């Protein structure tokens, strides 16, 4: 990891726990009126996304076929996320949930208050009842996120950046929301190599703030390299 001159910042508390995370940050040097990284980062995004699209196309076609054969229904799931400067876009994933997922989740929360609190704190569940059998495999290997390569090529996302969030999550960033909004969300990022779903939300915010403050092409390259073994290591939870 790159070491830089810093000043301490306290990130907002967890939504439920009341704890806070601390980071050492250097003064921001992002280009005005452009996402963090500017043209050099965008060039890197296009190059990596095009290479990935060519290399991974056979795998993506196989995944699409398996979803259609074993689960039926739509192959791609579109979910509205917040991007640069608050613009909304459809974040693409291979569908991993049952079609009536919202109803299933409501029933699950009604019978499991602990799971509901976990959702409020992390916006993720260790055991998500909405996930299909094939979807569980895709999530454990992060293969469900491969369609986001198209989001990168369209300029809606970056190869590396903050984890894409929904509208309601912006409030959880508190006074640090502007750090998220001045960057394109990433297909991978510090959150991917720093705990993924096993970290608190305030720590995720802290990672995003640090990434924006300390951005460099070297950092992006380092995160991409570190992502490979993380993806190859199957997760214990979705």
Secondary structure, DSSP 8 states (H G I E B T S, - for coil): ------EEEE----TTT----EEEE------TTS-TTHHHHHHHHHHHHHHHHHHHHHHHHHHHHHHHHHT-S-SEEEEEEE-GGG-EEEEEEE--B-TTHHHHHHHHHHH-HHHHHHHHHHS--SS-TTB-HHHHHHHHTTGGGTTHHHHHHTTSSEEESSB-B-GGGGGGGGGGHHHHHTS--EEE-HHHHTTGGGS-HHHHHHHHHHHHHT--HHHHHHHHHHHHHHHHS--S--
